[in-house]
């Protein structure tokens, strides 16, 4: 039986928070000039524990029914609360005719993607079906460094060729009919007065299965009929085609981790698998939200990886070897904590030239000192956040030490141990202001830290549902400013004014009210000024529903517009000469990042321009077209 060699913190789950205490608890021998600064870290001890790992797969038949008791339970109502809630998820049961029609259209579009013969398409088309060309006649091509070709066009003439011929020609642009995949995402719907006729706006993707080629387009599809609607017309409104000589990246995960059994045992099983094997006592959260940190732990010039994980599963430290593989160094480094950990930082906290470690656990924000060879000593933990999420580091006061900003998301844990929106609903949903408190932990040297959030002005607008933060001297005045991304509403831009902060997000034009997940600074347009990209949630269903009359009649105009904005997706802001920002998201074509999490600027093809990389995905039902 395999065993995890894990280190568990000997701590209670709930500890009192220290907020700007001002107490004089400096460590003996503190450096001159900082002796009167507080040290709010609690002393923490860790002890090893051995936990037996359950089998990777379980034969459910061996413990279903056997050794169980059946207890008759009398229902007290015709429908339970869960039944009523489930009914709301059915468009038909909830009376959402537009969503019912969108589902019917999607069912027909899936058939359209699978049809291989002209005769098989006939039942999907009305007798008077008309179609524009699926490929524009005014194709214009540009070639980027690395041989990447981008082809666009906007002139889509009517055609007499028929849909089968047009689809075949479209697929051939990226390969062949057999070596391409056609997928659809309905993002808008308009219903007619009779209810039998309606129109959908559909995002279309044609991807090659064996080549680095892809087509993205938008179709306007008109339908007639109720049970099995047929297409009456199809018009293309947007088209973009991309080709690369070779794939830009290859998945090297398995080869890099081939000598690390713990990776396959732990990381290659999804949250669904582990949630069936670990209890809520261990703080295993279905929503995940566990981050990673990259840095050179042992000073060999190669980046290493620290991966946080859910409660009951150990965090892992993977050291990169000379051949590009990694080995598990977690136990030797004494950093394989079992507490639910949401984020980590690999940074030099004490200016001794090696990389130390900060881990945001469910109990404390932990600070660990590196001995230079990749073994860590636990120096203490700060209890100021009841449930830290992500962290970001910068020297906000220019004193030579890196300080830590910690996002708090939800307010607290309830009696059942739930956190975040599982414990408290965001109110109002599109502009929630009942979230957790973020912290700025000032570094006073020698692993002494204190909460300076209030005294630096960062308690202004500090009850949002914060997911992430990003430091940048965006105004080029010599100090680090802070952008905070909030779920369920508006974000914050705290301008650093000599060590104190002021939230200027509204006047700068970057409140970006949406489901914020991440932020990245970079020069998107090459003008030398930092621009801002914000990762949000794109929702096909949200784009359809929020523009329906039934939805808008039940809400004020302002609320409807705000919720439409939440469904739009990611945002890109260009900084203007006066330090304010202009929203260029839709013009730049960067909104549809699916359910986006972290994002970053990087020059992928070495042409001098900053490209964007967006990680996305989430738990989903078998129907995946809305994510």
C-alpha positions in Angstrom: 0.0 0.0 0.0 1.4 3.4 -0.9 1.7 6.0 1.8 1.8 9.8 1.7 4.5 11.2 3.9 2.6 14.3 4.9 3.1 17.1 7.4 0.0 18.3 9.3 -0.1 21.6 11.2 -1.0 21.2 14.9 -3.4 24.1 14.9 -7.0 24.8 15.7 -9.1 25.9 12.7 -10.3 29.1 14.2 -7.8 31.6 15.6 -8.3 35.3 16.6 -7.4 37.8 13.9 -4.7 40.5 14.5 -5.6 43.8 12.8 -3.3 46.7 13.2 -2.6 45.8 16.8 0.4 48.2 17.1 1.8 46.0 19.9 5.6 46.0 20.4 6.5 42.3 20.1 9.7 42.7 18.1 12.1 39.8 18.1 15.3 40.0 20.1 18.2 41.3 18.0 15.9 43.1 15.5 17.6 45.4 13.1 18.0 49.1 14.0 15.1 51.3 12.9 12.6 48.4 13.0 12.8 47.4 16.7 9.5 49.1 17.5 7.6 47.3 14.8 5.1 44.6 15.7 5.5 40.9 15.0 2.1 39.4 14.6 3.1 35.9 13.5 2.0 33.1 15.7 4.5 30.5 16.6 3.6 27.3 14.8 4.8 23.8 15.2 4.3 20.9 12.7 4.3 17.2 13.3 4.5 14.4 10.7 1.6 12.1 10.1 1.3 9.0 8.1 -1.9 8.5 6.1 -2.8 5.4 4.2 -3.8 6.2 0.7 -7.0 4.6 -0.6 -6.9 2.6 -3.8 -7.0 4.7 -7.0 -10.1 2.9 -8.1 -12.9 1.3 -6.0 -15.2 -1.5 -6.8 -18.5 0.0 -5.7 -20.3 -3.3 -6.1 -18.4 -4.7 -3.1 -19.9 -2.2 -0.6 -23.2 -1.3 -2.1 -26.2 -2.7 -0.1 -23.9 -5.0 1.9 -23.6 -4.2 5.6 -26.1 -1.4 5.3 -29.4 -0.7 7.0 -32.5 0.6 5.2 -34.4 3.3 7.2 -37.9 4.2 6.0 -38.2 8.0 5.8 -41.6 9.6 5.5 -41.7 12.7 3.3 -43.4 15.7 4.7 -44.1 17.5 1.4 -44.8 16.7 -2.2 -41.7 18.4 -3.4 -38.5 19.0 -1.3 -36.5 22.2 -1.6 -34.0 20.4 -3.7 -36.8 19.3 -6.1 -38.0 22.8 -6.5 -34.5 24.1 -7.1 -33.9 21.4 -9.7 -37.1 22.3 -11.4 -35.7 25.8 -11.9 -32.8 24.4 -13.9 -35.3 23.1 -16.5 -36.1 25.8 -19.0 -39.4 24.2 -19.8 -40.5 23.8 -16.2 -39.4 27.3 -15.4 -41.3 28.8 -18.3 -38.3 30.0 -20.2 -39.5 29.4 -23.8 -36.4 31.2 -25.3 -34.0 28.8 -23.5 -36.1 25.8 -24.6 -35.7 26.9 -28.2 -32.0 27.5 -27.7 -31.7 23.9 -26.5 -33.6 22.6 -29.5 -31.4 24.7 -31.8 -28.3 23.3 -30.2 -29.6 19.8 -30.6 -30.0 20.4 -34.3 -26.6 22.0 -34.7 -25.0 19.0 -33.1 -26.6 16.9 -35.8 -25.3 19.4 -38.3 -21.8 18.8 -37.1 -22.2 15.0 -37.5 -23.8 14.8 -41.0 -21.5 13.4 -43.6 -23.8 13.2 -46.6 -25.9 15.8 -48.4 -29.0 13.6 -48.1 -28.6 13.4 -44.3 -28.7 17.2 -44.0 -32.1 17.6 -45.8 -34.3 17.0 -42.7 -32.5 19.9 -40.9 -33.3 22.4 -43.6 -36.6 24.1 -44.5 -37.8 23.9 -48.1 -37.0 27.6 -48.6 -33.6 27.5 -46.9 -31.1 30.1 -48.0 -27.4 30.4 -47.0 -24.6 32.8 -47.4 -21.2 31.6 -48.3 -19.5 30.2 -45.1 -16.1 31.6 -46.4 -15.8 35.3 -47.3 -14.9 36.2 -50.8 -12.5 39.0 -49.7 -10.0 36.9 -47.8 -7.0 39.0 -46.5 -4.0 37.3 -45.0 -1.2 38.4 -42.7 1.8 36.4 -41.6 3.3 36.8 -38.2 6.9 35.8 -37.1 7.0 32.0 -36.7 5.0 31.5 -39.8 1.6 32.0 -38.1 -1.0 33.0 -40.7 -4.2 34.9 -39.9 -6.9 35.1 -42.5 -9.9 37.4 -42.3 -12.8 38.6 -44.4 -16.1 40.3 -44.1 -17.9 39.9 -47.5 -20.3 36.9 -47.4 -22.3 36.6 -50.6 -25.4 34.4 -51.0 -24.6 31.1 -52.6 -26.5 28.5 -54.6 -24.0 25.7 -53.7 -26.0 24.3 -50.8 -25.1 23.9 -47.2 -23.4 20.5 -47.6 -21.0 21.9 -50.2 -20.3 25.0 -48.0 -19.6 22.9 -44.9 -17.3 20.6 -46.9 -15.4 23.6 -48.2 -15.2 25.1 -44.6 -13.7 21.9 -43.2 -11.2 21.6 -46.0 -9.8 25.0 -45.0 -8.3 23.3 -41.9 -7.8 19.7 -43.2 -10.5 17.4 -44.2 -14.0 16.4 -43.2 -12.7 13.4 -41.3 -9.8 15.3 -39.7 -11.7 18.3 -38.3 -14.2 19.0 -35.5 -17.1 21.4 -35.8 -18.6 22.8 -32.6 -21.2 25.4 -31.7 -22.1 27.7 -28.8 -25.4 29.6 -29.1 -24.9 33.0 -27.4 -28.0 34.9 -28.4 -31.6 34.2 -29.3 -34.6 36.3 -30.6 -38.0 34.8 -30.6 -40.8 35.6 -33.1 -44.3 36.7 -32.3 -45.8 33.3 -33.1 -43.3 31.3 -31.1 -42.6 29.0 -34.0 -39.9 31.1 -35.6 -36.8 32.3 -33.9 -33.2 33.2 -34.6 -30.0 32.3 -32.8 -26.5 33.9 -32.8 -24.0 31.1 -32.7 -20.2 31.0 -32.1 -18.7 28.4 -34.4 -15.3 26.7 -34.2 -13.8 24.4 -36.8 -10.6 22.8 -35.5 -8.1 20.5 -37.2 -7.5 17.3 -35.3 -3.9 16.8 -36.6 -2.8 20.2 -37.6 -2.4 23.6 -36.0 -5.3 25.2 -37.8 -8.6 26.6 -36.6 -11.5 28.7 -37.9 -13.6 30.9 -35.5 -16.9 32.4 -36.9 -20.2 33.8 -35.9 -23.4 32.6 -37.6 -26.9 34.0 -37.5 -29.3 31.1 -37.8 -33.0 31.4 -38.4 -35.3 28.5 -37.5 -38.9 27.4 -37.8 -40.8 24.7 -36.0 -41.2 23.6 -32.4 -40.1 20.0 -31.6 -37.4 19.7 -34.3 -36.8 23.2 -35.7 -35.4 23.5 -39.2 -33.0 26.1 -40.6 -34.6 28.7 -42.8 -31.5 30.8 -43.3 -27.9 30.9 -42.3 -25.8 34.1 -42.5 -22.1 34.5 -41.5 -21.3 37.7 -39.7 -17.7 37.1 -38.6 -14.8 34.9 -39.8 -11.2 34.4 -38.7 -8.9 31.6 -39.8 -5.5 30.7 -38.2 -2.7 28.4 -39.3 0.7 27.6 -37.8 3.4 25.5 -39.3 3.5 23.3 -36.2 1.8 23.3 -32.8 3.3 26.1 -30.7 3.3 23.9 -27.6 3.3 20.2 -26.8 1.9 18.7 -23.5 5.0 17.5 -21.6 3.3 16.8 -18.3 3.6 13.0 -18.3 7.1 13.0 -19.6 8.2 15.6 -17.0 6.6 13.7 -14.1 7.4 10.2 -15.3 9.8 9.6 -12.3 7.3 11.1 -9.8 4.7 8.4 -8.8 3.0 10.8 -6.3 2.0 13.1 -9.2 0.0 10.4 -11.0 -1.5 9.1 -7.8 -2.6 12.5 -6.5 -2.8 15.0 -9.3 -4.1 12.9 -12.2 -7.4 12.2 -10.3 -10.0 14.9 -10.5 -11.9 16.7 -7.7 -14.8 14.4 -8.3 -12.7 11.3 -7.5 -11.2 12.7 -4.4 -14.5 14.1 -3.1 -15.8 10.6 -2.9 -12.7 9.5 -0.8 -12.1 12.4 1.5 -14.5 13.9 4.1 -15.5 17.5 4.6 -13.5 17.3 7.9 -10.4 17.6 5.8 -11.7 20.8 4.0 -11.9 19.2 0.6 -13.8 21.9 -1.4 -15.5 20.9 -4.6 -14.7 24.2 -6.2 -11.0 23.7 -6.0 -9.2 27.1 -6.3 -5.8 25.7 -5.4 -2.8 27.6 -6.9 0.8 27.0 -7.8 4.0 28.9 -7.4 7.2 28.7 -9.5 10.7 29.6 -8.4 14.3 28.2 -8.0 14.1 26.5 -4.6 17.6 25.1 -4.4 19.6 27.6 -6.3 20.5 25.4 -9.3 19.2 27.9 -11.9 16.2 25.8 -12.7 12.6 26.7 -11.8 10.8 24.4 -9.4 7.1 24.0 -8.7 5.1 24.2 -5.5 1.5 22.9 -5.9 -1.2 23.6 -3.3 -4.0 21.1 -2.9 -7.3 20.5 -1.0 -7.6 19.5 2.6 -6.5 15.9 3.2 -4.1 15.9 0.3 -0.5 17.0 0.8 0.9 20.1 -1.0 3.7 19.0 -3.3 7.1 20.6 -4.1 8.6 19.3 -7.3 12.3 20.0 -8.1 13.3 20.3 -11.7 16.2 18.1 -12.8 18.9 18.7 -15.4 17.0 16.5 -18.0 13.7 18.4 -17.5 12.0 15.9 -15.4 11.0 16.6 -11.8 11.3 14.7 -8.5 9.1 15.0 -5.4 10.9 17.0 -2.7 7.9 17.7 -0.5 8.6 15.6 2.5 12.4 16.4 2.6 11.6 20.1 2.3 9.0 19.8 5.1 6.3 21.6 3.1 3.8 18.8 2.4 1.0 20.4 4.5 -2.3 18.6 4.7 -4.4 21.7 5.3 -6.5 23.1 2.5 -4.1 25.5 0.8 -5.3 28.0 -1.8 -2.1 29.8 -2.9 1.6 30.1 -2.4 4.5 32.4 -3.2 8.2 31.6 -3.8 10.0 34.8 -2.9 13.1 36.0 -1.0 11.5 37.3 2.3 14.8 38.0 4.2 17.0 39.2 1.4 19.6 36.4 1.9 19.6 35.4 -1.8 17.5 32.2 -1.6 13.8 31.8 -2.2 11.5 31.4 0.8 7.9 30.2 0.9 4.6 31.7 1.8 1.5 29.4 1.9 -2.1 30.5 2.3 -3.7 27.7 4.3 -7.2 27.4 5.8 -5.7 28.0 9.3 -3.0 30.6 8.8 -0.8 32.4 6.2 2.4 30.4 6.8 5.9 31.9 6.4 8.8 29.5 5.8 12.6 30.2 5.6 14.8 28.4 3.1 18.1 27.1 4.2 19.5 27.7 0.7 19.4 24.0 -0.2 15.6 23.7 -0.4 14.8 22.7 3.1 12.4 25.0 5.0 11.9 26.1 8.6 8.4 27.2 9.7 8.9 30.7 11.1 5.2 31.3 12.0 1.8 32.1 10.6 -0.5 35.1 10.5 -4.1 34.5 11.5 -5.6 37.7 10.1 -7.5 36.0 7.2 -10.2 33.4 8.0 -9.8 31.9 4.6 -7.0 33.3 2.4 -7.3 32.8 -1.4 -4.5 34.3 -3.6 -1.5 36.4 -2.6 0.7 38.9 -4.4 4.1 40.3 -3.3 5.7 43.7 -3.8 7.8 46.3 -1.8 4.9 48.7 -1.4 6.9 51.1 0.9 10.2 50.9 -0.9 12.1 49.8 2.2 13.8 46.9 0.5 11.6 44.1 1.9 8.8 42.3 0.0 5.4 42.7 1.5 2.4 40.4 1.0 -1.2 41.2 0.0 -3.7 38.5 0.8 -7.2 38.3 -0.7 -9.9 37.0 1.6 -13.0 36.2 -0.6 -15.7 35.2 1.8 -16.2 36.7 5.3 -15.9 33.6 7.5 -16.6 30.0 8.1 -20.1 28.9 9.2 -20.8 26.3 11.9 -20.7 23.5 9.4 -17.3 24.6 8.1 -18.5 26.1 4.8 -16.5 29.1 3.4 -17.0 31.7 0.7 -20.3 31.7 -1.1 -21.1 28.3 0.4 -21.4 30.1 3.7 -22.8 33.5 2.7 -24.5 34.5 -0.5 -23.0 37.5 -2.3 -25.5 40.4 -2.1 -26.4 41.9 -4.5 -25.1 39.3 -7.0 -23.7 41.8 -9.6 -22.3 44.3 -7.0 -21.7 42.3 -3.9 -20.2 44.2 -0.9 -20.4 41.6 1.8 -17.3 39.6 1.1 -14.1 39.0 3.2 -11.4 41.4 4.3 -8.1 41.5 2.4 -4.8 42.0 4.2 -1.6 43.9 3.5 1.1 42.2 5.6 4.1 44.5 6.0 7.5 42.8 6.1 9.6 44.3 9.0 12.6 42.0 8.5 13.8 38.8 10.2 10.4 37.2 9.4 8.4 39.7 11.3 5.1 40.8 9.7 2.1 42.8 10.7 -1.3 43.8 9.3 -1.1 47.4 8.0 -4.2 47.3 5.9 -6.1 50.0 7.7 -3.2 52.4 8.2 -2.2 52.3 4.6 -5.7 53.1 3.3 -6.4 49.6 1.9 -9.5 49.1 4.0 -11.3 51.4 1.6 -13.8 49.3 -0.4 -12.4 46.2 1.3 -15.4 44.0 1.7 -15.6 42.7 -1.9 -15.3 39.0 -2.9 -11.7 39.2 -3.8 -10.1 36.5 -5.9 -6.8 37.9 -7.0 -4.5 40.9 -7.0 -1.7 42.2 -9.2 1.0 44.8 -8.4 2.3 47.2 -11.0 3.7 50.8 -11.0 1.2 51.6 -13.7 1.7 55.4 -13.4 5.5 55.2 -13.4 6.0 57.3 -10.2 8.3 54.8 -8.6 6.0 52.9 -6.2 3.9 49.8 -6.7 0.1 50.2 -7.2 -2.4 47.4 -6.7 -5.3 46.1 -8.8 -7.7 43.8 -6.9 -10.1 41.5 -8.8 -13.4 40.8 -7.2 -16.0 38.1 -8.0 -19.7 39.3 -8.2 -19.0 43.0 -8.8 -16.6 45.9 -9.2 -12.8 45.8 -8.9 -10.4 48.1 -7.1 -7.4 50.0 -8.4 -5.4 51.3 -5.4 -3.0 54.0 -6.4 0.1 54.1 -4.1 0.6 57.7 -2.9 3.9 57.4 -1.0 3.0 54.4 1.0 -0.7 55.0 1.4 -3.4 53.9 -1.0 -6.5 55.4 -2.6 -9.1 53.4 -4.6 -9.4 55.2 -8.0 -10.9 52.3 -10.0 -14.1 54.3 -10.8 -12.3 57.5 -12.0 -9.7 55.4 -13.9 -12.4 53.4 -15.7 -11.4 49.9 -14.5 -14.1 48.9 -12.0 -15.1 46.2 -14.5 -18.1 44.8 -12.7 -18.1 41.1 -13.5 -17.1 37.7 -12.1 -13.5 38.7 -11.7 -10.9 35.9 -11.3 -7.5 37.3 -12.3 -5.6 40.3 -13.5 -2.4 40.8 -15.6 -0.4 43.9 -16.4 1.3 44.2 -19.8 1.9 46.6 -22.7 -0.7 45.4 -25.1 -0.4 48.2 -27.7 3.3 48.9 -27.5 3.0 52.5 -26.3 5.2 51.9 -23.2 2.4 52.2 -20.7 1.1 49.2 -18.7 -2.3 48.0 -19.8 -4.6 45.7 -17.9 -6.3 42.4 -18.8 -8.9 41.0 -16.4 -10.1 37.4 -16.4 -13.8 37.0 -15.9 -16.5 34.4 -16.7 -18.0 34.2 -20.2 -21.4 32.7 -20.1 -23.3 31.7 -23.3 -26.5 31.2 -21.2 -26.0 34.6 -19.5 -25.6 36.3 -22.9 -28.9 34.7 -24.1 -31.0 35.2 -20.9 -30.0 38.7 -19.9 -31.2 40.2 -23.2 -34.6 38.6 -23.0 -37.6 40.8 -22.3 -38.8 38.6 -19.4 -35.5 39.0 -17.7 -35.3 42.8 -18.2 -38.9 43.4 -17.1 -38.1 41.8 -13.7 -35.2 44.2 -13.1 -34.2 47.8 -13.3 -32.4 48.9 -16.4 -29.2 49.4 -14.5 -29.3 45.9 -13.0 -30.0 44.3 -16.4 -27.0 46.1 -18.0 -24.8 45.1 -15.1 -25.7 41.4 -15.4 -25.3 41.6 -19.2 -21.8 42.9 -18.5 -21.1 40.0 -16.1 -21.8 37.5 -18.9 -19.6 39.3 -21.5 -16.4 37.7 -20.4 -12.8 39.0 -20.1 -11.7 42.7 -20.3 -8.8 44.5 -21.8 -8.1 48.1 -20.8 -5.6 50.3 -22.7 -4.0 53.0 -20.5 -4.4 56.5 -21.9 -2.0 59.4 -21.7 -3.8 60.9 -18.6 -3.5 57.6 -16.6 -7.1 56.6 -17.1 -8.1 53.5 -19.1 -10.2 52.8 -22.2 -12.2 49.5 -22.5 -11.1 47.9 -25.8 -12.3 44.4 -25.0 -14.8 43.9 -27.8 -12.7 45.7 -30.4 -9.7 43.5 -29.5 -11.7 40.3 -29.6 -10.5 39.1 -26.2 -13.8 38.7 -24.2 -14.5 35.0 -24.9 -12.1 33.3 -22.7 -14.7 30.8 -21.5 -14.8 30.3 -17.7 -11.5 32.1 -17.3 -9.2 31.8 -14.3 -5.6 33.1 -14.4 -4.4 35.0 -17.4 -1.1 36.5 -18.5 0.8 38.5 -21.1 3.6 36.7 -22.8 5.2 37.0 -26.3 4.5 33.6 -27.6 6.1 33.9 -31.1 9.0 36.4 -30.3 7.6 39.2 -32.5 7.9 41.9 -29.8 4.1 42.0 -29.1 2.5 40.8 -25.9 0.1 37.9 -26.5 -2.5 36.6 -24.0 -2.7 33.2 -22.4 -5.9 32.3 -20.5 -6.5 29.2 -18.4 -10.1 28.2 -18.2 -12.6 25.5 -17.3 -14.8 24.5 -14.4 -17.0 21.7 -13.1 -19.9 21.1 -15.5 -22.9 19.0 -16.2 -22.8 16.7 -19.2 -24.0 19.7 -21.3 -20.8 21.7 -21.8 -21.8 24.3 -24.5 -22.3 27.1 -21.9 -18.7 27.0 -20.6 
